[in-house]
Amino acid sequence: MSDIPRSRLFSARALSSLALLSLVSCLSINDIPDGLSILTIVSGNNQNIPAGTAAAEPLEVLALDQSATPMQNVVVIWAITQGGGTLSTATSTTGENGTAEVSYTAPATTGPVSITASAQDLVVTFTLTVVAPPTG
């Protein structure tokens, strides 16, 4: 680079920056392809579940694109990351309404449970509590 005069090097950098700026300014938000932008919890979070029983509500998520349109056929991966219990499936796929769900059954022991739902690079966490079953 020492063979190139500084004035020409500056001019080349300035032209490169202007070309990039021109390209970016030609794009609009509509030129970006729609993809999964939001994964959010719909229902099933913060439940207290008696030990050894199924949760009253399924764990349900909603997948949306950048325009907040529900996305169909998004694969959601479910995992218990804290505590125990069982899930009805390890993966589920969103339907026409953009939702996917899984059923959860609590273990025999009480305590906190965390379950993640992930799709592409998005993750949400459900927080549940396994409580002692009612006596009597």
C-alpha positions in Angstrom: 0.0 0.0 0.0 3.0 2.3 0.4 3.2 2.6 -3.4 -0.3 4.2 -3.7 -0.5 7.9 -3.0 -2.6 8.7 0.1 -5.0 10.9 -2.0 -5.8 8.0 -4.3 -6.2 5.6 -1.4 -8.6 8.0 0.2 -10.6 8.4 -3.0 -10.8 4.7 -3.5 -12.1 4.2 0.0 -14.6 7.0 -0.4 -15.9 5.6 -3.7 -16.3 2.1 -2.1 -18.2 3.6 0.8 -20.5 5.6 -1.5 -21.2 2.5 -3.6 -22.1 0.5 -0.5 -24.3 3.3 0.8 -26.1 3.6 -2.6 -26.8 -0.2 -2.6 -28.1 -0.1 0.9 -30.3 2.9 0.2 -31.9 1.1 -2.7 -33.1 -1.7 -0.4 -36.3 -1.4 1.5 -37.7 -3.4 4.4 -39.8 -5.3 1.8 -36.7 -6.5 0.1 -35.7 -8.6 3.1 -37.2 -12.1 2.9 -39.7 -13.0 5.5 -38.4 -15.5 8.0 -39.0 -16.4 11.6 -38.6 -13.2 13.7 -40.6 -13.8 16.8 -41.2 -16.9 18.9 -43.4 -16.1 21.9 -45.3 -18.0 24.6 -49.0 -18.2 24.1 -50.1 -20.3 27.0 -49.0 -22.8 29.6 -46.4 -20.7 31.4 -46.2 -20.3 35.2 -48.4 -23.3 36.0 -48.4 -25.0 39.4 -48.7 -28.7 38.6 -49.3 -31.4 41.2 -46.5 -34.0 41.3 -47.1 -37.0 39.0 -49.9 -35.3 37.0 -50.3 -33.7 33.6 -50.3 -29.9 33.3 -53.7 -28.5 33.0 -52.7 -26.4 29.9 -50.4 -27.5 27.1 -47.2 -25.4 26.6 -47.9 -23.4 23.4 -45.8 -21.0 21.4 -46.5 -18.7 18.4 -44.1 -18.2 15.5 -44.3 -14.9 13.6 -42.4 -13.4 10.7 -41.1 -9.8 10.6 -44.6 -8.6 9.5 -46.1 -10.3 12.6 -47.8 -12.8 10.3 -48.2 -16.3 11.8 -45.7 -18.8 10.2 -46.8 -22.4 9.3 -44.4 -25.4 9.2 -41.9 -24.0 11.7 -40.2 -26.9 13.6 -40.2 -26.2 17.4 -37.8 -28.2 19.5 -38.8 -28.8 23.1 -36.5 -29.6 26.0 -36.6 -29.8 29.8 -33.6 -27.8 31.0 -34.3 -27.9 34.7 -36.2 -30.3 36.9 -37.8 -33.4 35.5 -41.0 -34.8 34.0 -41.9 -35.8 30.5 -42.9 -34.1 27.3 -45.4 -35.6 24.9 -42.9 -35.0 22.0 -39.5 -33.6 21.5 -40.5 -31.6 18.4 -43.7 -30.2 17.0 -44.6 -28.1 13.9 -46.6 -24.9 13.8 -50.0 -25.1 12.1 -51.8 -22.5 9.9 -52.3 -20.3 12.9 -48.5 -20.3 13.7 -48.8 -22.2 17.0 -47.2 -25.4 18.2 -47.7 -27.1 21.5 -46.5 -29.9 23.7 -48.1 -31.6 26.8 -46.1 -31.9 30.0 -46.4 -34.4 32.8 -44.7 -33.6 36.1 -42.4 -35.9 38.0 -43.1 -37.4 41.4 -40.8 -34.8 43.1 -41.6 -31.2 43.7 -39.6 -28.2 42.6 -39.0 -25.8 39.7 -39.1 -26.9 36.1 -37.8 -25.0 33.1 -38.7 -26.0 29.6 -37.4 -24.4 26.4 -39.0 -24.1 23.0 -36.6 -23.3 20.3 -37.0 -22.6 16.6 -34.1 -21.6 14.4 -32.1 -19.3 16.6 -35.0 -18.1 18.8 -35.6 -19.6 22.3 -38.3 -19.0 24.9 -38.4 -20.6 28.4 -41.5 -21.8 30.2 -41.2 -21.7 34.0 -43.4 -24.3 35.9 -43.5 -25.4 39.5 -44.2 -29.0 40.6 -46.1 -28.9 43.8 -47.2 -31.5 46.3 -50.4 -33.3 45.3 -53.5 -32.4 47.2 -54.1 -34.6 50.3 -57.3 -36.1 51.2 
